[in-house]
Amino acid sequence: MKKLPIGIQTFSEIIRQDCVYVDKTPFIHQMMTTGKVYFLSRPRRFGKSLTLSTIAEIYSGSKNLFTGLWIENNWNWDKIHPIIHISFNSLNYKDLGLEIVLKKELLKIGRKYELLLSETSSPELFEELIEKLAAAKGRVVILIDEYDKPIIDFLEAENLHIAKQNRAILRNFYSIIKNADPYIEFFLMTGVSKFSQTGIFSNLNHLNDITLNKKYASLTGYTQNELLLYFNDYLQEVLPDFAPLNEQQLLEQIKQWYNGYSWDAKTRVYNPYSVLLFFDNRAFENYWFATGTPTFLINLIKEKKQFNFNQITASGALLDSYEPDDLDIRTLLFQTGYLTIKHIDIFNGIYTLDYPNREVEQSMTNYLIATLLNRSALDSPVPVFDVKSAFYQDNIERVIRIINSLLKDVPALLINPQNEHFYHSLVHLHFRYLGLLMDSEVHTSDGRMDAVVKTDTHIYILEFKIDQSAEIALNQIKNKLYYQKYATEQKTVVGIGINFDTEKRAVGNYLTEILIQ
């Protein structure tokens, strides 16, 4: 079996260490042969750096690294060009300052090609490097990785002035690209924040933004077919650890946990980082989410008092916007990978966003509950195991008592008659979290169930309402035929409608009905 390339973002290292490489060279070839200057936005740990590293090796003529890959016999390997590859992940701008490290990096690249550079500012030095390198070695390939990191790293309120300073530095730095066009063979810039026509990119409006381009929807991430093709050996190896699940059932769980990212509302891809860690650890965990949730994001959510991010809408223009001092939560959550595109209204330019998968929704919901209750996100927000035990005993009355107890546990200081939004957010988040931990299969073609609980003998479908009625909740289950997807499971299917009373801070009433015997 080939090794798992965990933590390896360099194409040459993946090949030399005999690691799994999911062949994305057809997409890369399409980019290099049909255009010249590109911008691509993807969340962290989604393969941006590997894409740039692969392109660098192609333009370096490293044919030996591409043996057996699609591009091996579809590229002119004599087509070699000098490369300026700048990765902001590797620059120490936090300690030395952005302008200083940019100049140091440009001088380093110049020395690599035995060029003597004399300019003193980073924009002029960049321009000089491009022109002299093109004159000495031919038209230049420019690859910029994580272009926006010096801004994103300083978005906390106390550091916002640094973010703005870095934005100004980068605006001047990138401003020379357009006029350097005669010297450039290929240009690709990647980042987390999506391409904008304003601010930092005011002089880069000629870039082809392929972030939402359908042709490149699976340029990064793993498709279902790629998962089956490249990781089948690992799938067979971990399968016994998840008995009694069969292969198809395990694949469905992997899909629910780590698939779901989309930039065209059609092509769905897996988070590559989470897939690799899953096969290595043989356990379903929140791998990607655990690599870092920015404090400023959680603080912004708390400040804006927005906690429900299921099925929210945004315009295409909004998703394009990114300004440090005027951040929209929807834009930020989408660009950073916490939300993804579920549907596009192509006639009106309206995007429907939602969590991509169980990993992200479960982790984010946990964080949001902790934020609402002023607790640590490490604390479990709901007595999940007690609830699960009650369901296995078919004791719905006990389930309601446990739900009431967790709601009564809310600190009194957080409750006041004017804070109705707090009630709605807290109840919604608790029930979503409960449903996610009990069963991730809460999607149907007609809507989305609040929670589904499966035991050896029963399937419970829960629907929650706030200050309405249990009848309305139960009728929604029946009218939308949520129960039909479980008709073949040979279990008793029970609908449970629950209404929460904000005045009592408890379940006002609930109704149960056997839907399938």
N, C-alpha and C positions, 0 to 999 in steps of 0.2 A: 504493500500500500504506500502511496505517496504521502509525504508528511503534510500536516495541516499548517498553512502559512500564518500562524498566529503571531501578530505583532510585526510581520514583515511587509513593508510597503515598497520594497525595491524589486523590480521585475527580475533583474539579474540574479539576485539572491534566491528568489523563489525557484528559478530554473536550476541554479547550481546546487541548491540543497534538495532538489527533487521533491518539491512541494506541489500541491494541487494548484494548478492555474486554470481558472475558468476562462476559456478563450474568448476575449472581447476584441480580437484584432479585426474582424469584419467591420465593426462599428468604427474603430480607429482608422481603418483604411478609407472608409467612406468619408470621414472628416477630412483626412489629409488630401484626398483627391477631388473633393467637390467644393472646397472652400479654403479660406486662408486665415481668418482671424475669428476666434471663438471665445465665448464665455460659458461656463458651466457651473451651476450651483447644485450642491448636494450636501446632506447632513454630514456631520463628523463620522469618521470611520466607515465610510461608504465606498471607498475605492478610488477617490480622486487622485491621491498621491500615486497609487499604483498605475493609474491611467497615464499620468504624466511621465512616470518612469519608463513605461512601455514605449511611449512615443519617442522619448529620448534615445532609447536603444535602437529603435527602427531607423531614426535619422543618423545614428552613429554607424550604421551598417553592420550591426551585430547579428548577422544572419544565423550564426551558430546557436544563438539563444532561442531561436524560433522554430527549431526542428519539430515537425509534426503539427505546428499551428497553422491556421488558415492562411495567414499572410505569407508564410514561407515561400510559396510559389505564386504569390500575387503582388509582389513588390520588386522594384528595381533596386537591388542592394548596392548598386554603385552610386545611388543618389544619397550622398553623404553631405551633411551640413553642420556648421558649428552651432553649439547650443548654449544658450543662456538659461539656466535652470535655477530659479530662485524659490526656495521654500521658506515661508515665514515661520513654519514650525521650528526651524532650526536656527533662527536668528534671535540673539539675546537682546532684543530691544527693550525689555522691561528694566534691565540694569544699565545698559549703555545709552539708551535712547534710539529712536527709530532712524533718524538721519545718519547717525554715526554708523550703525550696523549696515545700513544700505550701502554706504560708501565703502565700508570694509568688504562687503560681499562682492561688489562690482570690481574692486581692485583685485580681489582673489581670483575671480573669473578671468580678468585681464591677464594676470600672471600665468594662469593655466595655459593660455594661448600665446604667451610671450609677447604681450602687448604692453606698451608703456602709455599710461593714461595720465593726463595732466589737469583735468578739470577738478573743481573743488566742491561743487554742490552735487547732490545725488541725481537730480534730473539731467544736468549737463554731463555728468560722468556716465550716466546710462546711455545718453545719446551718443557720446564719444565712443563708448564700448561697442555699440551696435554698428556704427559707421566703420570703425577701424577693423572690427572683426569681419564684417562683410567684405571689405577691401582685401583682407588677407586670406580668408578662408571660403568666401562665398556667402550667399544670402543666409541670414541667421534664423534659427528656430528659437523662439522665446516661450518658455514655460514658466508660469507664475502659479505657485501652489499656496492656497489659503491666503489670498491677497488681502482679506478683510480681518485677519486675526489680530493685527495691532489695534483695531477698533473694537472688536467684540470683547477682547480681554479687559477693556476698561469701561464697560457700560454701567457698572455700579455708580450710583449717584455721586459718591465721593471722588470717583475717578473720571467722571464724564468730561472734564476739561482736557484730560489726556487723550481721550478718544477723539475729541474734536481737533486737537493739535495733530494727532496722527492722521486724521482724515485729510487735513490740509496738506500735510507732507506727501501723502500718497497721491492726492489729486495732482500735485505738481510733478511727482515722480512719473505717473502714468501719462501725463499730458504729452510727452514726446513721442508716444507710440504712433499716433496718427501720421505725423510728418515723417516718421522713419519707415513708412510703408515700402519705399523702393528697396530697402535693405533687408526686408523681412520675408522669409520663405513661409513660415507658419507661426501662428501665435495662439496659445490657449491659456486662459486665466481661469482658475477655479477658486471657489470659496463657499462659505455657508450662506451668507446673505445674497439674495438674488439680485441680478443685474438691474440697475436703475438708470434712468436717463438724466438724473440730476445728481448734484453733489459730486462725489468722487469720480463719476463717469461722465461729467459734462463734456469732456474732450474725447470720450471713447464711444460715441454713439454709432460708430461704424462696426462694432463687434457684433457677430452673429450669436445671439443668446439662444443656446440650444437646451436650456433648462426644461422647458415644457414641450420641446420638439418631439413629436411622436416617433421619429426615426431613431432617436437616442434614448427612448424611455427605459431600455434595459442595458444601457452602456455600463452602468454600475449596478451592483446588487446582483442577486442570483434569481433567475426565473425558475419556475417549477421544473421545466425540462432540464435545466442546467444542474439543479439539485440532484435529480435522479441520475443524470449522466456522470457527473464528476464525483459524487459522494455516495454512490451505491454501496461501495465496500464498507464505508463507515456506518451506513444505515444498517447493513446486515450485522455489523459487529455490535452495535448498541441495542439491537432489537431484543435480545434475551433479557436485557436489564429492565425492559418495560412490559414484560409478561404480566397479564395475559393479553395485552394488546397485540393484534396482528400487524403486519407491515402497513396495510392501508390505514388502520386506525392510528398508528404512530405517525405516519406522514400527515394525517389530518391534524394531529396535535402540534406537530412542528409548524405546520402552516398557520394554525391559529395563533401560535406564539410569536412567530418571527416573520411571516409574510405580510403583504398588505400595502407596502409602499408603492405609490404610483404618482407619476407626473403627467399622465395623460388620461387618467380615469379608466383605462382599459388594461394596460400592462401592469401586472403586479409582481413585485420582486421581494426577495428575502433580504433582511439585513445581513450582510456577509459576516460581520464581526460576531453577531449572536450565533449564527449557524456554526461557525468554526468553534466557538467556545462550547456550544451544546454538544457537538460530537466529541470534543476533548474531555469535557467534564461528565458527560452522560447524565445530564440533569437539566430540567427546565428552570432556568433562572433569568433574572433581569440583567443580562450581561451588558447590553449597549447602554441602557439607562444608567447603570451603576458607574459608567466611565466618567460621568460628570454632568450634573444638572446645574446650570449657572444660577447663582444666588439672585442676580438681578432679575431673572425671569420669574422666579417665585415671588419676589418682592413686587414686581410689576403686576402680577396677577392679583396679589393681595390688595395692592393700591387701587386697582381698577374694579375690584370686587366682582371679577368674572371667574366663575368656577365650572360652568357647564360648557364643555367643548365638544359635545356630541352633535353631529349634523349641523354645523354652523356654516354660514355662507359669507363669501367675500368676492369682491370684483377682481378681475385680472389686474387692474391698475393698482389696487391695494396690495396684491401679492408682489408687485414690482417694487413697491416703495420700501426704502430702508434709510432712515435718518436717525442717528443716535439720540437726538433730543426730541423726537416725535415718533416713538415706536408704537405700532398697533399690535396688540397681543396676538391677533390672528396671523398677521404677517410673520411675526417672530416665531410662533409655534410651528408654522408651516416650514419656514426656511431652516429652522434648527432640527426638524425631523420629528417633532412630537405630534404633528398633525400631517395628514396627507390628503390628496385629492380623491374623493369618492365619486364625484359626478361633475360634469361640465355642461352647463347650458350654453351651447355654442352660439345660439342666436342672440343671447343677452350678455354673454361674457361673465356669467356668474358661476363661481366654483363652490361646490359643497365640500367642506372639510370635515374630517373625523380622525380619531386615533387609528393608526395603521393596523395595530394588532394588540394581542393580549399583553405582551411585555410592556409596551408603552402605556396603555391605558391603565393597567393595574398599578404600575409604578407611579404614574402621574397622579392617579386618584388618591393613592396613599399619601403622596406629598401634599396634595390639596387639602385633604382631611386634616393632616397635621398642621397645615398653615391656618386653617379655620379655627382649630382648637388650641393653637399656640403650643403644640407638642412637638417632640422630635419625630421625624419621619421614620425613625427606626422602631418606634412603638407601633404595635399592631392596632389598627383603628377599630376593629370589630372582633367580637368573640366568635370567630369563624368556626372553630372546632365544636363549641357548644351548640351552635346553630345546626351544624352538620349532624351532630349526634341526635338532636331533636327530630330532624327530618328522617333519619334512619329508624327512629322509633315511631314514625308516623304521628308525632305529637305536635300538631300545628299550634295548639294553645301555648305550648312551651316556647315554640318559635317566636310567637308574638310577645311573650314575656321577656325573652332575651332582647328582642328588638327594642322594646320599651326601656329596658334597663340601660342599653347603650345610649339611648337618647336622653334618658334622665341623667346620665353621667356627664352631660355637657356642663361645663362650669357656668354658674349662674351669672357671672359678670359678662358673659358673652351673649346673654339673652336679654332682649328688651322688646316691648310691644312694637316699636318702630322698625325693628330689624327683620322684617318678613323675608327679605332676600337671604339672610343668614339661614333661616329655617329651610328654605327651598334648596339652597346649595348643600347644606349639611345632609339633609335627607337623601337628596339625589345621589350625592357622592357615596354615602354609606351603602345605599342599596346597589349602586353600580359595582362597588368594590365587593360586596357580598356575592353578587351574581357572577363576577369574574372569577372569584376564588372557588365558587361552587362548580361552575361550568362555563367554558368560554363560548359554547355554541348558543349564542343569543341572537343570531341573525335569521331573519326569514325574508321572503320576497315581498311580504306585505308590511313589514315594519320591523321594529326592534323590541324584543322583550326585555323587561327590566332584569329578570333573573330566571335561571332554570336550574333546578336541583335534581340530580338523578341519584336514586338509591338502587339497591338490588331488585326492588319490587315496584317502585313508584317513580314517576316523573312529575315534579311540581313546577308549574309555570306561575311565576309571581308578577303581578302588575301593581304599581304603586301610584297613588294619587295624593295630592296635598290639598286639604280643605275642600274636598269634593265629596265623593262617596265610594264605598267599597263596591256598590253595584256598578258604577261607571267603570271602575278598574276591571271587574270580572267580565263585564260585557265587552270590553275591548279585547280581552283574550279570546272570547267566543266569536265576536264579529270579525276579527281579523284572522280567525282560524289558525292561531299560533300552534294549536295542539296537533294539527294534521301532520306535521313533519315527524311526529313520534308515533304515528299510527301503526307502524310495522315492528315496533320494539317489544311488543308483547308484555307491556307493563301497564299498570293503572296510571292514567294521566289525570292529574288533579289541577284545576285552576284555582288560584288564590288571589283575590282582589283585596288590597289593603289601602285604607285611607288614613293619612296622618293628619292629626288635629294640631295645628301650630299653637293654639291657645293652651291646650292641655300638655303639650310637649310629649305626645304619646300617640299610639295607634288609636284612632277614634273608633273605627269598626273594621271588621274584615269578614269576608265571605269565602267559602270554599265550595267547589262543585266538581264532582267526578265527570270528566269529559270523555274519557275512553276507559272502559272496564276491561 
